[in-house]
Amino acid sequence: MELQRLRGISFDGNDEIKKPKYRSRIKENFTKEELQELYDICLSQKFADGNDKVDLLHYLLTPKGFQELGAGTNRYAMMKDNYVFKFSLDHYGFDDNNTEFDMAPKLLKYGASKTYETNGLIAVAECVNVLSLNQFRENKDQIRGILSWMAEDYLFADLGTIDKNFRNWGYNDNGELVFLDYGLTK
């Protein structure tokens, strides 16, 4: 897949990123060359594992004002200007970013955090306050209720009530309980 075919990114005849009709955090923060470099890193087979990719992304993006939030299996999350940027670490990360963007409007009523845009390589999402493990445990009944309601219409993973899933839940600016990792929802 060539960079020009990434969802939401288009270039004019001078290889400049075209101005969108809406505000694009991806286009504001990355040049075509930087997107190509990130794409090459994320799909490279030269790295021993995703941790090496995370280290390189952290090295490249920290000087641009990004702050580390954490790494998952297929994506690396960083924050800038109160937005979360989820960087794909492999083709599964691309799928997760695209799924979250496609599913966000459908899942908002269940309590999904917002995903504003994606090109597959990067997803830009709402920044939320992640629950602590104690807060997660205190909210298990409410989480089970959300999941039960959602399970009537969707299949999902990584949103359960076992302790390893606590970082997938948080509070938005309105104080509402939301889930923030729903790339495995169908």
SERO-4910 file (N, C-alpha, C, O; in steps of 0.05 Angstrom, whole numbers):
BEGIN
 pado doro    nc1    nc2    nc3   cac1   cac2   cac3    cc1    cc2    cc3    oc1    oc2    oc3
  Met    A     17    -23      0      0      0      0     18     25      0     36     27     17
  Glu    A     14     42    -18     30     67    -20     18     88     -1     -5     87      6
  Leu    A     36    106      7     27    127     26      4    143     15    -15    149     30
  Gln    A      4    149    -11    -17    165    -23    -45    152    -20    -65    166    -23
  Arg    A    -45    126    -16    -71    112    -14    -81    110     14   -102     99     19
  Leu    A    -66    121     34    -76    121     61   -101    137     63   -103    159     51
  Arg    A   -119    128     78   -146    140     81   -143    169     92   -129    173    112
  Gly    A   -156    187     78   -157    215     88   -134    233     81   -135    256     87
  Ile    A   -113    222     68    -90    238     61    -90    241     31    -91    221     17
  Ser    A    -88    266     21    -86    271     -7    -66    293    -12    -62    311      6
  Phe    A    -53    293    -35    -32    312    -41    -38    326    -67    -51    315    -85
  Asp    A    -29    351    -69    -32    366    -94     -9    359   -113      7    341   -107
  Gly    A     -8    372   -136     13    366   -156     41    372   -147     60    362   -159
  Asn    A     44    388   -126     71    394   -115     78    377    -91     96    384    -76
  Asp    A     64    355    -88     68    337    -65     64    350    -38     76    342    -18
  Glu    A     48    371    -38     40    384    -13     14    372     -4     -3    365    -21
  Ile    A     10    369     22    -15    359     32    -37    379     26    -35    402     32
  Lys    A    -59    369     14    -81    387      8    -95    396     33    -97    380     53
  Lys    A   -104    420     34   -119    430     57   -146    417     58   -161    417     39
  Pro    A   -153    405     81   -178    391     84   -201    411     88   -197    434     94
  Lys    A   -225    400     84   -249    416     89   -255    417    119   -270    434    128
  Tyr    A   -243    400    134   -245    399    163   -217    400    174   -198    396    160
  Arg    A   -215    405    199   -188    407    212   -177    379    216   -191    361    227
  Ser    A   -154    374    206   -141    348    208   -116    351    226    -97    364    218
  Arg    A   -116    338    249    -93    338    267    -70    322    254    -47    329    259
  Ile    A    -76    302    238    -55    287    225    -40    305    205    -15    307    206
  Lys    A    -55    319    189    -42    336    169    -28    360    181     -9    371    170
  Glu    A    -38    370    204    -25    392    217      2    384    230     19    401    233
  Asn    A      4    359    237     28    350    252     49    335    236     71    331    246
  Phe    A     42    327    212     61    310    197     62    318    168     42    324    155
  Thr    A     87    320    157     91    324    129     89    298    114     87    276    127
  Lys    A     88    299     88     87    275     72    111    257     78    108    232     80
  Glu    A    134    269     80    159    254     85    158    241    113    166    218    116
  Glu    A    147    255    133    145    243    159    125    220    160    130    200    173
  Leu    A    103    223    146     84    201    144     96    177    131     92    154    139
  Gln    A    112    181    110    125    159     96    144    145    115    146    120    115
  Glu    A    160    161    130    179    149    149    164    133    171    173    111    177
  Leu    A    142    144    181    127    129    201    115    103    189    115     82    202
  Tyr    A    105    105    165     94     82    151    115     60    148    110     37    153
  Asp    A    139     69    139    161     50    135    169     36    162    175     12    162
  Ile    A    170     51    183    176     40    210    155     20    218    161     -2    227
  Cys    A    130     28    216    108     12    226    105    -15    212     97    -34    224
  Leu    A    112    -15    186    109    -40    171    136    -55    166    137    -74    152
  Ser    A    157    -44    178    183    -56    174    185    -84    188    175    -88    210
  Gln    A    199   -102    175    205   -128    186    233   -128    199    242   -149    209
  Lys    A    247   -106    199    274   -104    209    276   -104    240    297   -109    251
  Phe    A    253    -98    253    253    -96    282    248   -123    295    232   -139    285
  Ala    A    261   -128    318    257   -153    332    228   -156    342    216   -178    341
  Asp    A    216   -134    351    189   -134    360    178   -106    361    192    -87    354
  Gly    A    153   -104    370    140    -78    371    153    -58    390    151    -34    387
  Asn    A    167    -69    411    180    -51    430    202    -34    417    205    -11    424
  Asp    A    216    -46    397    237    -31    383    224     -8    366    235     14    364
  Lys    A    201    -14    355    186      6    339    177     28    358    179     52    351
  Val    A    167     21    381    158     41    401    181     59    409    178     83    410
  Asp    A    204     47    414    228     63    422    235     83    400    241    106    406
  Leu    A    234     75    375    241     93    353    220    114    350    227    137    345
  Leu    A    194    107    351    173    126    349    175    147    371    172    171    367
  His    A    181    138    395    184    156    418    207    175    413    204    199    418
  Tyr    A    229    166    403    252    182    397    245    203    375    254    226    378
  Leu    A    230    196    355    224    214    333    202    234    340    203    257    331
  Leu    A    183    226    357    159    242    361    161    260    386    147    280    387
  Thr    A    177    253    405    179    269    429    189    298    423    178    317    434
  Pro    A    209    301    405    217    329    398    194    345    384    196    370    384
  Lys    A    175    332    373    152    345    360    130    352    380    108    361    372
  Gly    A    135    347    406    115    355    427     97    332    435     78    337    450
  Phe    A    101    308    426     84    285    434     94    274    460    118    273    466
  Gln    A     75    265    477     81    253    502     71    224    503     49    219    494
  Glu    A     87    207    513     80    178    514     56    173    533     56    183    555
  Leu    A     37    157    523     16    148    540     19    118    545     15    109    568
  Gly    A     27    103    525     31     74    529     29     59    503     18     68    483
  Ala    A     40     35    504     40     17    481     22     -7    486     22    -18    509
  Gly    A      9    -16    466     -6    -41    466      7    -60    448     30    -57    440
  Thr    A     -7    -81    441      4   -102    423      9    -91    395     30    -97    383
  Asn    A    -10    -76    385     -9    -68    357     -8    -37    352     -6    -28    330
  Arg    A    -10    -22    374    -10      7    371      5     20    394      9      9    416
  Tyr    A     14     44    389     29     60    408     14     87    411     10    101    391
  Ala    A      6     94    435    -10    118    440      8    140    451     23    136    470
  Met    A      5    164    439     19    188    449     -2    211    449    -22    210    435
  Met    A      4    231    465    -14    254    467      0    279    458     24    283    462
  Lys    A    -16    296    444     -7    323    437    -31    341    436    -52    334    424
  Asp    A    -29    364    447    -51    384    447    -77    373    456    -98    380    446
  Asn    A    -76    356    477   -100    343    489   -115    325    470   -139    321    472
  Tyr    A   -101    313    450   -111    292    433    -93    268    435    -69    270    438
  Val    A   -105    244    432    -90    220    432    -85    212    403   -103    211    387
  Phe    A    -60    206    397    -52    196    371    -44    167    374    -26    160    389
  Lys    A    -58    149    360    -53    120    362    -38    112    337    -49    113    315
  Phe    A    -12    104    340      5     97    317      5     67    313     10     52    332
  Ser    A      0     58    289      0     30    283     28     19    285     47     32    277
  Leu    A     31     -4    296     57    -18    298     60    -40    277     81    -51    273
  Asp    A     37    -47    265     37    -69    245     10    -67    230     -6    -49    235
  His    A      5    -86    212    -20    -84    197    -45    -89    215    -67    -79    208
  Tyr    A    -42   -102    237    -64   -105    256    -71    -78    268    -95    -72    273
  Gly    A    -51    -61    273    -56    -34    284    -71    -17    263    -88     -1    271
  Phe    A    -65    -21    237    -80     -7    217   -110    -15    219   -127      2    218
  Asp    A   -114    -41    221   -142    -51    223   -156    -39    247   -179    -31    246
  Asp    A   -142    -39    270   -154    -28    295   -161      1    292   -183     10    300
  Asn    A   -143     17    280   -148     46    276   -173     50    258   -190     66    264
  Asn    A   -173     35    236   -196     38    218   -222     28    230   -243     41    226
  Thr    A   -221      7    246   -245     -3    259   -255     17    279   -279     23    280
  Glu    A   -238     28    295   -246     48    315   -259     72    302   -280     82    311
  Phe    A   -247     82    280   -259    105    266   -286     98    255   -305    114    257
  Asp    A   -289     74    243   -315     66    231   -336     61    252   -359     66    248
  Met    A   -328     49    275   -347     42    296   -354     64    315   -374     63    328
  Ala    A   -337     85    317   -342    106    337   -370    117    336   -382    119    358
  Pro    A   -381    125    313   -408    137    314   -429    117    324   -448    125    337
  Lys    A   -425     91    319   -445     71    327   -442     65    357   -462     58    370
  Leu    A   -418     68    368   -413     59    395   -414     82    416   -412     77    440
  Leu    A   -418    107    406   -419    129    425   -441    126    446   -438    133    469
  Lys    A   -464    115    437   -487    112    456   -480     91    478   -493     92    499
  Tyr    A   -461     74    473   -453     54    493   -432     64    512   -426     53    533
  Gly    A   -419     86    503   -398     98    520   -370     97    508   -350     97    523
  Ala    A   -368     95    482   -342     96    469   -330    124    470   -345    144    468
  Ser    A   -304    126    473   -291    151    469   -292    158    440   -295    141    423
  Lys    A   -288    184    433   -290    192    405   -264    187    390   -242    190    401
  Thr    A   -267    178    365   -245    176    347   -251    196    324   -270    192    310
  Tyr    A   -234    216    321   -240    238    303   -232    233    275   -246    242    256
  Glu    A   -209    220    270   -199    216    243   -178    194    243   -167    187    264
  Thr    A   -174    182    220   -152    163    217   -144    162    188   -159    169    170
  Asn    A   -120    153    183   -111    146    157   -101    117    157    -87    108    139
  Gly    A   -108    103    178    -99     75    183    -73     75    199    -71     61    219
  Leu    A    -54     90    190    -28     92    204    -31    105    231    -19     97    251
  Ile    A    -47    127    232    -51    142    256    -81    147    260    -95    153    241
  Ala    A    -90    143    284   -117    151    292   -115    173    312    -98    172    330
  Val    A   -133    193    310   -134    215    329   -159    212    345   -181    210    334
  Ala    A   -156    211    371   -179    205    389   -181    225    412   -162    240    417
  Glu    A   -204    223    425   -209    239    449   -190    231    471   -185    207    475
  Cys    A   -180    251    485   -163    245    508   -182    242    533   -198    259    538
  Val    A   -178    220    547   -195    215    571   -176    209    594   -153    203    591
  Asn    A   -187    211    618   -173    204    642   -176    174    647   -198    165    655
  Val    A   -155    159    643   -155    130    646   -160    123    676   -149    135    694
  Leu    A   -176    102    680   -182     93    707   -157     81    720   -141     68    706
  Ser    A   -155     85    745   -135     70    760   -146     42    764   -170     37    760
  Leu    A   -129     23    773   -139     -4    778   -161     -4    799   -180    -18    796
  Asn    A   -158     12    820   -178     13    841   -204     25    830   -226     14    836
  Gln    A   -203     46    814   -227     57    802   -241     37    784   -265     34    784
  Phe    A   -225     22    769   -235      1    751   -251    -19    768   -273    -27    761
  Arg    A   -239    -28    789   -251    -49    806   -277    -38    819   -297    -52    821
  Glu    A   -277    -12    827   -301      0    838   -324      3    818   -347      4    826
  Asn    A   -317      4    793   -337      9    772   -344    -17    756   -357    -15    735
  Lys    A   -336    -40    766   -341    -65    751   -371    -70    746   -378    -79    724
  Asp    A   -388    -63    764   -417    -68    759   -427    -50    736   -442    -59    719
  Gln    A   -419    -25    736   -427     -7    714   -415    -16    688   -428    -15    667
  Ile    A   -390    -25    688   -376    -35    664   -391    -60    653   -395    -62    629
  Arg    A   -398    -78    672   -412   -102    663   -439    -94    650   -447   -107    631
  Gly    A   -452    -74    661   -477    -65    649   -473    -54    621   -489    -60    603
  Ile    A   -453    -38    617   -447    -27    591   -441    -50    571   -451    -51    549
  Leu    A   -424    -69    580   -417    -91    563   -440   -109    556   -443   -119    534
  Ser    A   -458   -113    575   -481   -130    571   -499   -117    550   -509   -130    532
  Trp    A   -504    -91    552   -520    -76    534   -507    -77    506   -521    -81    486
  Met    A   -481    -73    504   -467    -72    479   -467   -100    466   -468   -102    441
  Ala    A   -465   -121    482   -464   -148    472   -489   -156    457   -489   -176    442
  Glu    A   -511   -141    461   -536   -147    446   -532   -142    416   -546   -154    400
  Asp    A   -513   -125    409   -510   -117    381   -482   -122    370   -478   -122    345
  Tyr    A   -462   -125    387   -434   -126    377   -418   -148    391   -424   -157    413
  Leu    A   -397   -157    377   -376   -174    389   -352   -156    395   -347   -138    379
  Phe    A   -338   -161    416   -315   -144    423   -295   -160    440   -301   -180    451
  Ala    A   -271   -149    441   -250   -160    457   -235   -137    471   -238   -114    464
  Asp    A   -220   -144    492   -204   -124    507   -221   -105    523   -210    -84    532
  Leu    A   -246   -110    527   -263    -92    543   -275   -105    567   -294    -94    579
  Gly    A   -265   -127    575   -277   -142    598   -271   -129    625   -261   -107    627
  Thr    A   -278   -144    645   -275   -135    673   -252   -148    688   -251   -146    712
  Ile    A   -235   -162    673   -211   -173    686   -191   -150    689   -190   -132    672
  Asp    A   -174   -152    709   -156   -130    716   -139   -120    692   -132    -96    691
  Lys    A   -130   -138    674   -113   -130    652   -126   -110    634   -113    -97    618
  Asn    A   -153   -108    634   -167    -89    617   -172    -62    629   -186    -45    617
  Phe    A   -161    -56    653   -169    -31    666   -160     -6    651   -173     14    654
  Arg    A   -139     -8    636   -130     16    621   -146     21    596   -141     41    582
  Asn    A   -166      5    590   -183      9    567   -208     25    575   -227     27    559
  Trp    A   -209     35    599   -232     50    609   -223     76    622   -201     78    633
  Gly    A   -240     96    620   -233    122    632   -257    140    634   -280    131    629
  Tyr    A   -253    165    642   -274    185    644   -268    207    624   -245    216    622
  Asn    A   -289    215    609   -285    237    591   -288    263    606   -291    263    630
  Asp    A   -286    286    592   -288    312    605   -314    317    618   -316    335    636
  Asn    A   -335    303    611   -361    305    623   -364    287    647   -386    286    660
  Gly    A   -343    273    655   -344    255    678   -358    228    672   -365    213    690
  Glu    A   -363    222    646   -377    198    638   -356    175    635   -334    179    625
  Leu    A   -364    151    643   -347    128    640   -347    120    610   -368    116    598
  Val    A   -323    117    598   -321    110    570   -300     89    566   -282     85    583
  Phe    A   -303     74    545   -281     55    537   -266     67    514   -277     81    497
  Leu    A   -240     62    514   -222     76    495   -207     59    476   -192     69    460
  Asp    A   -209     33    478   -196     15    459   -217     -4    449   -224    -24    462
  Tyr    A   -227      1    425   -248    -16    414   -242    -23    385   -260    -26    368
  Gly    A   -217    -27    379   -208    -35    352   -216    -63    346   -215    -71    322
  Leu    A   -223    -79    366   -230   -107    361   -261   -111    364   -270   -132    374
  Thr    A   -276    -91    356   -305    -93    358   -317    -97    330   -310    -83    311
  Lys    A   -336   -115    329   -350   -121    303   -380   -122    308   -395   -127    289
***
